[in-house]
Amino acid sequence: MKKVAVFIDVQNIQQVFEKQGAEIRYDKLKEYLTRKYKEVNAEVIKLTALIPIRDMDENRLKLVDAISLSGYRVISKMAKDRPDGTIKANMDVEMALEIVSMADYVDELVIITGDSDFEPLIHFLSRKGKKILIIGPGRGPTAIEIIRAADEFENLDEIEAVVLTG
């Protein structure tokens, strides 16, 4: 049976959909991926969500809990406040390390992001013979570079019951 690992760049996904006034149902996303791979005799063996947090952000802490209770392994770190008032909340390196550390144990990797920074990682994994599925928020917010580099792309907006608008 083929083994699959899923990795979610939560910060990237949340930013896109929060700007649209939409919400992601991570539980429904897990159900969709589990069903999708079961139909082709494959098993999702690991679901990992990477998410930066801030001490006083109750909404983000609730999101972390909801994702965790949905069956994802959650990796988080504290976001940093910059002197100019902006926030640094990027977990690309952590996500890349998690993916590379799992690559030898799986046949396919699902990377849920729209971030072009993952293009070199996708090429690396492809050279190792891994199949890569990118699931991202539409073709505009998802960098064309990672769509081209991956074996397959799915539009997160088109997966039933995963994106709630309103």
The 8 nearest C-alpha neighbors of each residue, nearest first, counted from 0:
[[1, 41, 40, 2, 42, 39, 106, 37],
 [0, 2, 41, 106, 42, 3, 40, 105],
 [3, 1, 105, 42, 106, 41, 43, 44],
 [2, 4, 43, 107, 105, 108, 44, 42],
 [3, 5, 45, 108, 43, 44, 46, 109],
 [6, 4, 109, 46, 108, 110, 47, 45],
 [7, 5, 47, 110, 48, 111, 46, 109],
 [8, 6, 111, 48, 9, 49, 110, 47],
 [7, 9, 112, 11, 49, 10, 111, 12],
 [10, 8, 12, 50, 7, 11, 13, 49],
 [11, 9, 13, 12, 8, 50, 14, 51],
 [12, 10, 14, 9, 8, 13, 112, 15],
 [11, 13, 9, 15, 14, 10, 112, 8],
 [12, 14, 10, 16, 15, 11, 17, 9],
 [15, 13, 17, 11, 12, 16, 10, 18],
 [16, 14, 12, 13, 18, 17, 11, 19],
 [15, 17, 21, 19, 18, 13, 14, 20],
 [16, 18, 20, 19, 14, 21, 15, 13],
 [19, 17, 16, 15, 20, 14, 21, 13],
 [20, 18, 16, 17, 21, 15, 164, 22],
 [21, 19, 17, 18, 16, 164, 165, 22],
 [22, 20, 164, 16, 19, 163, 17, 165],
 [21, 23, 163, 162, 16, 164, 24, 17],
 [24, 22, 162, 161, 25, 163, 21, 16],
 [23, 25, 161, 27, 26, 162, 28, 22],
 [24, 26, 28, 27, 23, 29, 66, 161],
 [25, 27, 29, 69, 28, 24, 30, 66],
 [28, 26, 30, 24, 29, 25, 161, 31],
 [27, 29, 25, 31, 26, 30, 161, 32],
 [28, 30, 26, 32, 27, 31, 33, 25],
 [31, 29, 27, 33, 28, 32, 34, 26],
 [30, 32, 28, 34, 29, 33, 35, 27],
 [33, 31, 35, 29, 34, 30, 36, 28],
 [32, 34, 30, 36, 31, 35, 29, 37],
 [33, 35, 37, 31, 32, 36, 30, 38],
 [36, 34, 32, 38, 33, 37, 31, 39],
 [37, 35, 41, 38, 39, 33, 34, 42],
 [36, 38, 40, 34, 41, 39, 35, 42],
 [37, 39, 36, 35, 40, 34, 41, 33],
 [38, 40, 36, 37, 41, 35, 1, 42],
 [41, 39, 37, 38, 0, 36, 1, 42],
 [42, 40, 1, 36, 37, 0, 39, 2],
 [43, 41, 2, 44, 3, 36, 37, 1],
 [42, 44, 3, 4, 45, 2, 33, 41],
 [43, 45, 42, 4, 3, 2, 46, 5],
 [46, 44, 4, 43, 5, 47, 3, 71],
 [45, 47, 5, 71, 72, 4, 6, 48],
 [48, 46, 72, 6, 71, 73, 5, 7],
 [47, 49, 7, 73, 6, 72, 74, 71],
 [50, 48, 74, 8, 75, 9, 73, 7],
 [49, 51, 75, 9, 10, 74, 48, 52],
 [50, 52, 76, 75, 78, 88, 77, 10],
 [51, 53, 77, 78, 76, 59, 50, 75],
 [52, 54, 56, 77, 55, 78, 51, 59],
 [55, 53, 56, 52, 77, 57, 60, 78],
 [54, 56, 53, 57, 60, 52, 59, 58],
 [55, 57, 53, 59, 58, 54, 60, 52],
 [56, 58, 60, 59, 55, 61, 54, 53],
 [59, 57, 61, 60, 56, 62, 63, 55],
 [60, 58, 62, 61, 56, 57, 63, 52],
 [59, 61, 63, 57, 62, 58, 64, 56],
 [60, 62, 64, 58, 59, 63, 65, 57],
 [63, 61, 59, 65, 60, 64, 66, 58],
 [64, 62, 60, 66, 61, 65, 67, 59],
 [63, 65, 67, 61, 62, 66, 68, 60],
 [66, 64, 62, 68, 67, 63, 61, 69],
 [65, 67, 69, 63, 64, 68, 71, 62],
 [66, 68, 71, 64, 69, 65, 70, 73],
 [67, 69, 65, 70, 66, 64, 71, 63],
 [70, 68, 66, 26, 67, 71, 65, 25],
 [71, 69, 68, 67, 72, 66, 46, 26],
 [72, 70, 46, 67, 47, 73, 69, 66],
 [71, 73, 47, 46, 48, 67, 74, 70],
 [74, 72, 48, 47, 49, 71, 67, 75],
 [73, 75, 49, 48, 50, 72, 76, 47],
 [76, 74, 50, 51, 49, 73, 52, 77],
 [77, 75, 51, 52, 78, 50, 74, 90],
 [76, 78, 52, 51, 53, 79, 75, 54],
 [79, 77, 88, 51, 52, 87, 53, 76],
 [80, 78, 87, 86, 81, 77, 88, 53],
 [79, 81, 86, 85, 87, 84, 82, 78],
 [80, 82, 85, 83, 84, 86, 79, 87],
 [81, 83, 84, 80, 85, 86, 79, 87],
 [84, 82, 81, 85, 80, 86, 87, 79],
 [83, 85, 82, 81, 80, 86, 87, 79],
 [86, 84, 81, 83, 80, 87, 82, 79],
 [85, 87, 80, 79, 81, 88, 78, 84],
 [88, 86, 79, 78, 89, 80, 85, 81],
 [89, 87, 78, 51, 86, 79, 90, 10],
 [88, 90, 91, 87, 51, 10, 78, 92],
 [89, 91, 93, 92, 94, 88, 49, 51],
 [90, 92, 94, 93, 89, 95, 116, 117],
 [93, 91, 95, 94, 90, 96, 89, 97],
 [94, 92, 96, 90, 91, 95, 97, 49],
 [93, 95, 91, 97, 92, 96, 90, 98],
 [94, 96, 92, 98, 97, 93, 91, 99],
 [97, 95, 99, 93, 94, 98, 100, 92],
 [98, 96, 94, 100, 95, 99, 93, 101],
 [97, 99, 95, 101, 96, 100, 102, 94],
 [98, 100, 102, 96, 101, 97, 95, 103],
 [99, 101, 97, 98, 102, 96, 103, 104],
 [102, 100, 98, 99, 104, 103, 97, 105],
 [101, 103, 99, 104, 105, 100, 98, 124],
 [102, 104, 101, 105, 100, 99, 106, 127],
 [105, 103, 102, 101, 106, 2, 100, 3],
 [106, 104, 2, 3, 102, 107, 103, 4],
 [107, 105, 2, 129, 1, 3, 130, 108],
 [108, 106, 130, 3, 129, 105, 131, 2],
 [109, 107, 4, 131, 3, 5, 110, 132],
 [108, 110, 5, 132, 133, 131, 6, 4],
 [111, 109, 6, 133, 5, 7, 112, 108],
 [110, 112, 7, 134, 135, 133, 8, 6],
 [113, 111, 135, 8, 114, 110, 12, 11],
 [141, 112, 114, 135, 142, 140, 136, 115],
 [113, 115, 116, 112, 142, 117, 141, 11],
 [114, 116, 142, 117, 118, 145, 144, 113],
 [117, 115, 114, 118, 119, 91, 120, 145],
 [116, 118, 120, 115, 119, 114, 121, 145],
 [117, 119, 145, 121, 120, 115, 116, 144],
 [120, 118, 122, 121, 117, 123, 116, 148],
 [121, 119, 123, 117, 118, 122, 124, 95],
 [120, 122, 118, 124, 123, 119, 125, 117],
 [121, 123, 125, 119, 120, 124, 126, 118],
 [124, 122, 120, 126, 121, 125, 119, 127],
 [123, 125, 127, 121, 126, 122, 129, 120],
 [124, 126, 122, 128, 129, 127, 123, 121],
 [125, 127, 123, 128, 124, 122, 129, 121],
 [128, 126, 124, 125, 129, 123, 102, 103],
 [129, 127, 125, 126, 124, 130, 106, 107],
 [130, 128, 125, 107, 124, 106, 127, 131],
 [129, 131, 107, 150, 108, 125, 128, 106],
 [132, 130, 108, 149, 150, 107, 109, 129],
 [133, 131, 109, 151, 152, 150, 149, 108],
 [134, 132, 152, 110, 111, 109, 135, 151],
 [135, 133, 111, 153, 152, 155, 154, 110],
 [134, 136, 113, 112, 155, 154, 141, 111],
 [135, 137, 155, 154, 141, 140, 156, 113],
 [138, 136, 154, 139, 140, 135, 141, 156],
 [137, 139, 141, 140, 136, 154, 143, 142],
 [138, 140, 141, 137, 142, 136, 143, 113],
 [139, 141, 136, 138, 137, 113, 142, 15],
 [113, 142, 140, 138, 139, 135, 136, 137],
 [143, 141, 115, 144, 113, 145, 114, 140],
 [142, 144, 146, 145, 147, 141, 138, 115],
 [145, 143, 147, 142, 146, 115, 148, 118],
 [146, 144, 148, 118, 147, 143, 142, 115],
 [145, 147, 143, 149, 144, 148, 152, 142],
 [146, 148, 144, 145, 149, 143, 150, 151],
 [149, 147, 145, 146, 144, 121, 122, 118],
 [150, 148, 131, 151, 146, 147, 145, 132],
 [151, 149, 131, 132, 130, 148, 152, 147],
 [150, 152, 132, 149, 133, 131, 153, 146],
 [153, 151, 133, 132, 134, 146, 154, 149],
 [154, 152, 134, 155, 133, 135, 151, 132],
 [153, 155, 137, 156, 135, 157, 136, 134],
 [154, 156, 136, 135, 157, 158, 134, 153],
 [157, 155, 154, 158, 136, 162, 137, 161],
 [158, 156, 155, 154, 159, 153, 162, 161],
 [159, 157, 155, 156, 161, 160, 154, 162],
 [158, 160, 161, 157, 162, 156, 31, 27],
 [161, 159, 162, 158, 27, 163, 24, 28],
 [162, 160, 24, 27, 159, 23, 28, 158],
 [163, 161, 23, 22, 160, 156, 24, 164],
 [164, 162, 22, 21, 23, 161, 165, 160],
 [165, 163, 21, 20, 22, 162, 19, 16],
 [164, 21, 20, 163, 22, 19, 162, 17]]
